[in-house]
Amino acid sequence: MSEPLEYPKPKIALIDCHNLGYMAAHTTGDMRYGKIPTGVTYGFLNQLFRFVKENGPHEFVFCWDSRHSLRREFYPDYKRRERKDDDGIDYDVVFWQFDELRTNVLPAMGWMGRGYLREGYEADDLIAWIANSNGRQKVIVSSDNDLYQLLSPVTHIYQPRKNRFYMESDFKNEYSIRPGQWPEVKAIAGCTSDNVKGIKGVGEKNAIKWIQGGLKQDSKAAQSIRDGQAVIERNRGLVTLPYGEGWGDFELSDHKLDRGRFYEVFRRYGFDQFIRRLGELMAAFGLR
């Protein structure tokens, strides 16, 4: 995969907060400070700090999922799946820490006005809105491949699970289509992670062949796609980002990061490891 790019600063980093938060829940989720659950908060910040240390300071924008889903109102099965009882995760505690991060931790560290949540929508929608709003260089921090459709010469993806950048050129080399055609692949084949049912018996490979014009017209898959246009049309609205209309323009607000704010948050939540690294973290953020 491509190496991190040297493009003009400042760069906007669009954080898929639930994506990072769930990763933290599966790694450091059991951490507590006294009776206070802190593992998701710690893991989230640790991933953020690793990104900054390896890639330099960015203008962070934190995008959150709404608990209410407009997509689910339209398509009741959307993201409706049973949680595994044996995964050892208390999701009430996880969601509490999401709220704590969004309303207390990140603003206290200096990112006031940098957290975005819109009722009925997902972080993916907010990320798409911002990515499409101006021509500034942006990097999306997420492991969600639904966001591939946003790749462009000025928008890249950093995949924290794999600790790598994924560019428009990487996508084209892997799939031999344009990023803007990715929603059509999802509309035809469905999206397993979002529980969106596609055309039965048609996977991503045949969906891509159909888009490229290389699928045999007398094949069963081609006939299924022709017969399934109503399903495809329904799915387009679900998988294309952002959902709905009327998003308007995006303007980046100021932020006020400093050593004192970071230290106070670390002290409050018992993050002694971060306190010991405070000088290193300040240097990574370009602060004193």
LUMMARNU-962772 format. One record per residue (C-alpha): residue in three letters; y, z, x. Coordinates in nm, 2 decimals, padded with zeros to 4 digits. Layout:
REM residues N
+-----+--------+--------+--------+
!   r !      v !      w !      u !
+-----+--------+--------+--------+
! ALA !      Y !      Z !      X !
...
+-----+--------+--------+--------+
This chain:
REM residues 288
+-----+--------+--------+--------+
!   r !      v !      w !      u !
+-----+--------+--------+--------+
! MET !  00.00 !  00.00 !  00.00 !
! SER !  00.36 ! -00.04 !  00.10 !
! GLU !  00.54 !  00.20 !  00.32 !
! PRO !  00.85 !  00.39 !  00.20 !
! LEU !  01.15 !  00.16 !  00.20 !
! GLU !  01.48 !  00.21 !  00.39 !
! TYR !  01.72 !  00.12 !  00.11 !
! PRO !  02.09 !  00.23 !  00.08 !
! LYS !  02.15 !  00.59 ! -00.03 !
! PRO !  02.18 !  00.76 ! -00.27 !
! LYS !  01.86 !  00.67 ! -00.44 !
! ILE !  01.78 !  00.78 ! -00.80 !
! ALA !  01.44 !  00.95 ! -00.83 !
! LEU !  01.31 !  00.96 ! -01.19 !
! ILE !  01.07 !  01.25 ! -01.23 !
! ASP !  00.79 !  01.23 ! -01.48 !
! CYS !  00.79 !  01.61 ! -01.53 !
! HIS !  00.48 !  01.65 ! -01.74 !
! ASN !  00.28 !  01.43 ! -01.50 !
! LEU !  00.38 !  01.65 ! -01.21 !
! GLY !  00.34 !  01.97 ! -01.42 !
! TYR ! -00.02 !  01.89 ! -01.53 !
! MET ! -00.11 !  01.81 ! -01.16 !
! ALA !  00.02 !  02.16 ! -01.07 !
! ALA ! -00.17 !  02.32 ! -01.36 !
! HIS ! -00.49 !  02.19 ! -01.21 !
! THR ! -00.41 !  02.31 ! -00.85 !
! THR ! -00.19 !  02.62 ! -00.84 !
! GLY ! -00.20 !  02.70 ! -01.22 !
! ASP ! -00.35 !  03.05 ! -01.17 !
! MET ! -00.06 !  03.19 ! -00.97 !
! ARG !  00.13 !  03.48 ! -01.11 !
! TYR !  00.42 !  03.71 ! -00.99 !
! GLY !  00.33 !  04.04 ! -01.15 !
! LYS !  00.26 !  03.94 ! -01.51 !
! ILE !  00.47 !  03.63 ! -01.50 !
! PRO !  00.28 !  03.29 ! -01.48 !
! THR !  00.43 !  03.09 ! -01.19 !
! GLY !  00.16 !  02.85 ! -01.08 !
! VAL !  00.28 !  02.54 ! -01.26 !
! THR !  00.64 !  02.61 ! -01.15 !
! TYR !  00.54 !  02.66 ! -00.79 !
! GLY !  00.32 !  02.35 ! -00.78 !
! PHE !  00.59 !  02.14 ! -00.95 !
! LEU !  00.85 !  02.25 ! -00.69 !
! ASN !  00.61 !  02.21 ! -00.41 !
! GLN !  00.54 !  01.84 ! -00.50 !
! LEU !  00.92 !  01.79 ! -00.53 !
! PHE !  00.98 !  01.94 ! -00.19 !
! ARG !  00.70 !  01.73 ! -00.03 !
! PHE !  00.86 !  01.42 ! -00.17 !
! VAL !  01.20 !  01.51 ! -00.03 !
! LYS !  01.07 !  01.61 !  00.31 !
! GLU !  00.88 !  01.28 !  00.35 !
! ASN !  01.14 !  01.05 !  00.19 !
! GLY !  01.48 !  01.21 !  00.22 !
! PRO !  01.73 !  01.34 ! -00.04 !
! HIS !  01.75 !  01.16 ! -00.37 !
! GLU !  01.96 !  01.19 ! -00.69 !
! PHE !  01.69 !  01.36 ! -00.91 !
! VAL !  01.67 !  01.30 ! -01.28 !
! PHE !  01.41 !  01.51 ! -01.47 !
! CYS !  01.25 !  01.35 ! -01.77 !
! TRP !  01.05 !  01.55 ! -02.02 !
! ASP !  00.82 !  01.47 ! -02.31 !
! SER !  00.92 !  01.58 ! -02.66 !
! ARG !  00.65 !  01.78 ! -02.84 !
! HIS !  00.72 !  01.57 ! -03.16 !
! SER !  00.60 !  01.21 ! -03.13 !
! LEU !  00.75 !  00.92 ! -03.32 !
! ARG !  00.46 !  00.71 ! -03.19 !
! ARG !  00.22 !  00.95 ! -03.36 !
! GLU !  00.41 !  00.92 ! -03.69 !
! PHE !  00.35 !  00.54 ! -03.67 !
! TYR ! -00.01 !  00.56 ! -03.52 !
! PRO ! -00.17 !  00.90 ! -03.60 !
! ASP ! -00.44 !  00.87 ! -03.33 !
! TYR ! -00.18 !  00.83 ! -03.05 !
! LYS ! -00.27 !  01.07 ! -02.77 !
! ARG ! -00.49 !  01.26 ! -03.01 !
! ARG ! -00.78 !  01.38 ! -02.81 !
! GLU ! -00.97 !  01.71 ! -02.78 !
! ARG ! -00.90 !  01.93 ! -02.49 !
! LYS ! -01.19 !  02.05 ! -02.28 !
! ASP ! -01.26 !  02.42 ! -02.33 !
! ASP ! -01.42 !  02.44 ! -01.98 !
! ASP ! -01.12 !  02.31 ! -01.78 !
! GLY ! -01.00 !  02.67 ! -01.74 !
! ILE ! -00.64 !  02.59 ! -01.83 !
! ASP ! -00.44 !  02.79 ! -02.08 !
! TYR ! -00.21 !  02.52 ! -02.22 !
! ASP !  00.02 !  02.77 ! -02.40 !
! VAL !  00.10 !  02.92 ! -02.05 !
! VAL !  00.14 !  02.57 ! -01.91 !
! PHE !  00.39 !  02.47 ! -02.19 !
! TRP !  00.58 !  02.79 ! -02.14 !
! GLN !  00.63 !  02.71 ! -01.78 !
! PHE !  00.74 !  02.36 ! -01.87 !
! ASP !  01.01 !  02.51 ! -02.08 !
! GLU !  01.10 !  02.76 ! -01.81 !
! LEU !  01.14 !  02.48 ! -01.56 !
! ARG !  01.35 !  02.27 ! -01.79 !
! THR !  01.58 !  02.53 ! -01.93 !
! ASN !  01.60 !  02.79 ! -01.65 !
! VAL !  01.45 !  02.71 ! -01.31 !
! LEU !  01.59 !  02.36 ! -01.24 !
! PRO !  01.94 !  02.43 ! -01.38 !
! ALA !  01.95 !  02.75 ! -01.18 !
! MET !  01.87 !  02.56 ! -00.86 !
! GLY !  02.17 !  02.34 ! -00.93 !
! TRP !  02.03 !  02.05 ! -01.13 !
! MET !  02.25 !  02.13 ! -01.44 !
! GLY !  02.27 !  01.83 ! -01.67 !
! ARG !  01.99 !  01.65 ! -01.48 !
! GLY !  01.71 !  01.73 ! -01.73 !
! TYR !  01.65 !  01.48 ! -02.02 !
! LEU !  01.45 !  01.53 ! -02.33 !
! ARG !  01.50 !  01.32 ! -02.65 !
! GLU !  01.34 !  01.44 ! -02.97 !
! GLY !  01.04 !  01.22 ! -03.07 !
! TYR !  01.02 !  01.04 ! -02.73 !
! GLU !  00.83 !  01.07 ! -02.40 !
! ALA !  00.94 !  01.10 ! -02.04 !
! ASP !  00.82 !  00.74 ! -02.00 !
! ASP !  01.08 !  00.62 ! -02.25 !
! LEU !  01.36 !  00.81 ! -02.08 !
! ILE !  01.25 !  00.68 ! -01.74 !
! ALA !  01.25 !  00.32 ! -01.88 !
! TRP !  01.59 !  00.37 ! -02.03 !
! ILE !  01.74 !  00.49 ! -01.70 !
! ALA !  01.55 !  00.23 ! -01.49 !
! ASN !  01.69 ! -00.05 ! -01.71 !
! SER !  02.04 !  00.09 ! -01.73 !
! ASN !  02.19 ! -00.02 ! -01.40 !
! GLY !  02.11 ! -00.20 ! -01.08 !
! ARG !  02.09 !  00.10 ! -00.85 !
! GLN !  01.78 !  00.15 ! -00.64 !
! LYS !  01.54 !  00.38 ! -00.82 !
! VAL !  01.20 !  00.54 ! -00.75 !
! ILE !  00.98 !  00.67 ! -01.03 !
! VAL !  00.77 !  00.97 ! -00.93 !
! SER !  00.46 !  00.95 ! -01.15 !
! SER !  00.09 !  00.87 ! -01.14 !
! ASP !  00.10 !  00.71 ! -01.49 !
! ASN !  00.02 !  00.34 ! -01.47 !
! ASP !  00.20 !  00.27 ! -01.80 !
! LEU !  00.51 !  00.27 ! -01.59 !
! TYR !  00.40 ! -00.04 ! -01.39 !
! GLN !  00.59 ! -00.25 ! -01.64 !
! LEU !  00.92 ! -00.11 ! -01.49 !
! LEU !  00.85 ! -00.23 ! -01.14 !
! SER !  01.12 ! -00.46 ! -01.00 !
! PRO !  01.31 ! -00.54 ! -00.68 !
! VAL !  01.52 ! -00.23 ! -00.74 !
! THR !  01.26 !  00.00 ! -00.91 !
! HIS !  00.95 !  00.13 ! -00.72 !
! ILE !  00.69 !  00.39 ! -00.80 !
! TYR !  00.59 !  00.69 ! -00.59 !
! GLN !  00.23 !  00.80 ! -00.68 !
! PRO !  00.21 !  01.18 ! -00.59 !
! ARG ! -00.17 !  01.20 ! -00.63 !
! LYS ! -00.21 !  00.93 ! -00.36 !
! ASN !  00.11 !  01.01 ! -00.17 !
! ARG !  00.21 !  00.65 ! -00.16 !
! PHE !  00.47 !  00.40 ! -00.28 !
! TYR !  00.37 !  00.12 ! -00.51 !
! MET !  00.60 ! -00.18 ! -00.53 !
! GLU !  00.64 ! -00.49 ! -00.74 !
! SER !  00.46 ! -00.69 ! -00.47 !
! ASP !  00.17 ! -00.45 ! -00.48 !
! PHE !  00.13 ! -00.49 ! -00.85 !
! LYS !  00.14 ! -00.87 ! -00.83 !
! ASN ! -00.12 ! -00.87 ! -00.55 !
! GLU ! -00.35 ! -00.64 ! -00.75 !
! TYR ! -00.32 ! -00.80 ! -01.10 !
! SER ! -00.18 ! -01.15 ! -01.04 !
! ILE !  00.07 ! -01.12 ! -01.33 !
! ARG !  00.43 ! -01.00 ! -01.35 !
! PRO !  00.51 ! -00.63 ! -01.43 !
! GLY !  00.68 ! -00.74 ! -01.75 !
! GLN !  00.34 ! -00.87 ! -01.87 !
! TRP !  00.17 ! -00.53 ! -01.83 !
! PRO !  00.25 ! -00.42 ! -02.19 !
! GLU !  00.07 ! -00.73 ! -02.32 !
! VAL ! -00.24 ! -00.63 ! -02.12 !
! LYS ! -00.23 ! -00.29 ! -02.27 !
! ALA ! -00.16 ! -00.43 ! -02.62 !
! ILE ! -00.48 ! -00.64 ! -02.60 !
! ALA ! -00.71 ! -00.41 ! -02.40 !
! GLY ! -00.58 ! -00.08 ! -02.54 !
! CYS ! -00.47 !  00.22 ! -02.34 !
! THR ! -00.74 !  00.48 ! -02.29 !
! SER ! -00.50 !  00.75 ! -02.16 !
! ASP ! -00.29 !  00.73 ! -02.48 !
! ASN ! -00.59 !  00.68 ! -02.71 !
! VAL ! -00.45 !  00.34 ! -02.83 !
! LYS ! -00.74 !  00.12 ! -02.94 !
! GLY ! -00.73 ! -00.24 ! -02.83 !
! ILE ! -00.94 ! -00.54 ! -02.92 !
! LYS ! -01.31 ! -00.43 ! -02.92 !
! GLY ! -01.50 ! -00.57 ! -02.62 !
! VAL ! -01.19 ! -00.70 ! -02.44 !
! GLY ! -01.10 ! -00.51 ! -02.12 !
! GLU ! -00.80 ! -00.55 ! -01.88 !
! LYS ! -00.97 ! -00.83 ! -01.68 !
! ASN ! -01.01 ! -01.05 ! -01.98 !
! ALA ! -00.67 ! -00.96 ! -02.12 !
! ILE ! -00.52 ! -01.07 ! -01.79 !
! LYS ! -00.72 ! -01.39 ! -01.79 !
! TRP ! -00.59 ! -01.46 ! -02.15 !
! ILE ! -00.23 ! -01.41 ! -02.03 !
! GLN ! -00.29 ! -01.64 ! -01.73 !
! GLY ! -00.44 ! -01.90 ! -01.96 !
! GLY ! -00.77 ! -01.88 ! -01.77 !
! LEU ! -01.00 ! -01.73 ! -02.04 !
! LYS ! -01.24 ! -01.98 ! -02.18 !
! GLN ! -01.12 ! -02.07 ! -02.54 !
! ASP ! -01.48 ! -02.08 ! -02.67 !
! SER ! -01.56 ! -01.74 ! -02.53 !
! LYS ! -01.63 ! -01.44 ! -02.76 !
! ALA ! -01.34 ! -01.25 ! -02.59 !
! ALA ! -01.09 ! -01.53 ! -02.67 !
! GLN ! -01.20 ! -01.55 ! -03.03 !
! SER ! -01.17 ! -01.17 ! -03.06 !
! ILE ! -00.81 ! -01.19 ! -02.93 !
! ARG ! -00.72 ! -01.46 ! -03.17 !
! ASP ! -00.87 ! -01.26 ! -03.46 !
! GLY ! -00.70 ! -00.94 ! -03.35 !
! GLN ! -00.33 ! -01.04 ! -03.35 !
! ALA ! -00.25 ! -00.76 ! -03.60 !
! VAL ! -00.39 ! -00.50 ! -03.36 !
! ILE ! -00.20 ! -00.66 ! -03.07 !
! GLU !  00.12 ! -00.66 ! -03.26 !
! ARG !  00.08 ! -00.30 ! -03.36 !
! ASN !  00.00 ! -00.20 ! -03.00 !
! ARG !  00.30 ! -00.38 ! -02.85 !
! GLY !  00.54 ! -00.14 ! -03.01 !
! LEU !  00.33 !  00.16 ! -02.88 !
! VAL !  00.30 !  00.05 ! -02.52 !
! THR !  00.63 ! -00.12 ! -02.45 !
! LEU !  00.89 !  00.10 ! -02.28 !
! PRO !  01.12 !  00.24 ! -02.41 !
! TYR !  01.00 !  00.30 ! -02.76 !
! GLY !  01.24 !  00.19 ! -03.03 !
! GLU !  01.60 !  00.08 ! -03.00 !
! GLY !  01.95 !  00.22 ! -02.97 !
! TRP !  01.92 !  00.38 ! -02.63 !
! GLY !  02.27 !  00.30 ! -02.50 !
! ASP !  02.40 !  00.34 ! -02.15 !
! PHE !  02.30 !  00.60 ! -01.89 !
! GLU !  02.55 !  00.78 ! -01.67 !
! LEU !  02.44 !  01.01 ! -01.39 !
! SER !  02.59 !  01.36 ! -01.40 !
! ASP !  02.69 !  01.56 ! -01.09 !
! HIS !  02.48 !  01.84 ! -00.95 !
! LYS !  02.55 !  02.15 ! -00.74 !
! LEU !  02.26 !  02.23 ! -00.50 !
! ASP !  02.31 !  02.51 ! -00.24 !
! ARG !  02.11 !  02.76 ! -00.03 !
! GLY !  02.21 !  03.05 ! -00.25 !
! ARG !  02.08 !  02.90 ! -00.57 !
! PHE !  01.75 !  02.80 ! -00.42 !
! TYR !  01.71 !  03.15 ! -00.26 !
! GLU !  01.78 !  03.33 ! -00.59 !
! VAL !  01.52 !  03.12 ! -00.78 !
! PHE !  01.26 !  03.17 ! -00.51 !
! ARG !  01.33 !  03.55 ! -00.51 !
! ARG !  01.31 !  03.58 ! -00.89 !
! TYR !  00.97 !  03.41 ! -00.91 !
! GLY !  00.82 !  03.56 ! -00.59 !
! PHE !  00.80 !  03.23 ! -00.40 !
! ASP !  00.79 !  03.39 ! -00.06 !
! GLN !  00.65 !  03.08 !  00.10 !
! PHE !  00.95 !  02.88 ! -00.01 !
! ILE !  01.19 !  03.16 !  00.12 !
! ARG !  01.02 !  03.13 !  00.46 !
! ARG !  01.08 !  02.76 !  00.45 !
! LEU !  01.43 !  02.78 !  00.32 !
! GLY !  01.60 !  02.64 !  00.63 !
! GLU !  01.35 !  02.35 !  00.64 !
! LEU !  01.41 !  02.27 !  00.27 !
! MET !  01.79 !  02.28 !  00.31 !
! ALA !  01.76 !  02.03 !  00.59 !
! ALA !  01.54 !  01.80 !  00.39 !
! PHE !  01.80 !  01.80 !  00.11 !
! GLY !  02.08 !  01.74 !  00.35 !
! LEU !  02.22 !  02.09 !  00.29 !
! ARG !  02.31 !  02.38 !  00.51 !
+-----+--------+--------+--------+
